[in-house]
Amino acid sequence: MCIFCRIIDGSLGATIRWQNEMWIAIDDIHPKAKTHVLLVSKTHIESLEQAMDQALLESGLSTVQMVARTLGLVEAGYKTVINTGRGAGQIVDHLHIHLLSGNIGNV
């Protein structure tokens, strides 16, 4: 079971910022910005390349907006990143979106 699945099922702790039925937002343990939150699909899908559920993908983008508003990031601005595959920097094989704001480094 991957690290994100363990966080979702509660067997591994994480700082949860927000969640709904499809996504959970947690703090990144290796932040690349002042705010670095991961929005993780509650369904185990390896990457964006394997994501075929239109509702899940649409929900992911609206979840990014909701979390950014909740964290007060809209005025300052924020960046989103989805790494797909090892060559693009994906480390955990589970669909997730990086949400970053403030002093953003390379992601």
C-alpha positions in Angstrom: 0.0 0.0 0.0 1.4 3.4 -1.0 2.1 6.2 1.5 -0.9 8.2 0.3 -3.3 5.3 0.6 -2.0 4.8 4.2 -2.7 8.5 5.0 -6.2 8.2 3.5 -7.1 5.1 5.4 -5.8 6.6 8.7 -3.0 4.2 9.3 -0.4 6.9 8.8 -0.6 10.4 10.2 -0.5 13.7 8.2 -1.5 17.3 8.7 -4.9 17.3 6.9 -5.9 20.8 5.6 -9.1 19.9 3.9 -11.0 16.9 2.4 -14.1 15.9 0.6 -15.3 12.5 -0.8 -12.8 12.5 -3.7 -9.7 14.4 -2.5 -7.7 15.1 0.7 -5.3 18.0 1.1 -2.2 17.5 3.3 1.0 19.4 4.0 4.0 18.2 2.0 6.7 16.8 4.3 9.4 18.3 2.1 7.9 21.8 1.2 9.3 23.7 -1.7 7.5 26.9 -0.8 6.1 28.7 2.3 2.8 26.9 1.6 3.1 23.5 0.0 0.0 21.4 0.1 -0.7 18.1 -1.7 -4.1 17.4 -3.0 -4.3 13.6 -3.2 -7.0 11.6 -4.9 -8.8 9.3 -2.5 -8.9 6.7 -5.2 -5.6 5.1 -5.9 -4.7 6.1 -9.5 -1.0 5.9 -10.3 -0.7 9.2 -12.3 -2.5 11.7 -14.4 -1.9 9.4 -17.4 -4.0 6.7 -15.8 -6.8 9.1 -14.7 -9.8 8.4 -16.9 -12.6 9.6 -14.5 -13.8 13.0 -15.8 -15.7 13.8 -12.6 -12.5 13.1 -10.5 -10.4 15.3 -12.7 -12.9 18.2 -12.6 -13.3 17.8 -8.9 -9.5 18.0 -8.5 -9.4 21.4 -10.1 -12.3 22.7 -8.1 -10.7 21.3 -5.0 -7.5 23.3 -5.8 -9.6 26.4 -5.9 -11.4 25.6 -2.7 -8.2 24.8 -0.7 -6.4 27.9 -2.1 -9.4 30.1 -1.0 -9.5 28.4 2.4 -5.8 29.0 3.0 -6.0 32.6 1.8 -3.7 32.1 -1.2 -5.8 33.7 -4.0 -4.6 37.3 -3.5 -0.9 36.4 -3.3 -1.2 33.9 -6.1 -0.5 30.2 -6.2 1.0 27.5 -8.5 -0.2 24.0 -9.2 1.9 21.2 -10.5 1.1 17.6 -11.4 4.2 15.5 -12.0 3.5 12.5 -14.3 6.1 9.8 -14.4 9.6 9.5 -12.9 11.1 11.6 -15.7 8.9 14.5 -14.6 9.7 14.1 -10.9 6.8 12.0 -9.7 8.1 10.1 -6.6 4.9 8.6 -5.2 2.8 6.6 -7.7 -0.5 8.0 -6.7 -2.3 10.9 -8.4 -1.7 14.2 -6.5 -1.6 17.9 -7.2 1.0 20.2 -5.6 -0.4 23.6 -4.5 2.3 26.1 -3.7 2.4 29.7 -2.7 5.1 32.1 -1.3 8.8 31.7 -2.1 8.3 29.0 -4.6 11.3 26.9 -5.5 11.7 24.4 -8.3 9.1 21.7 -8.2 
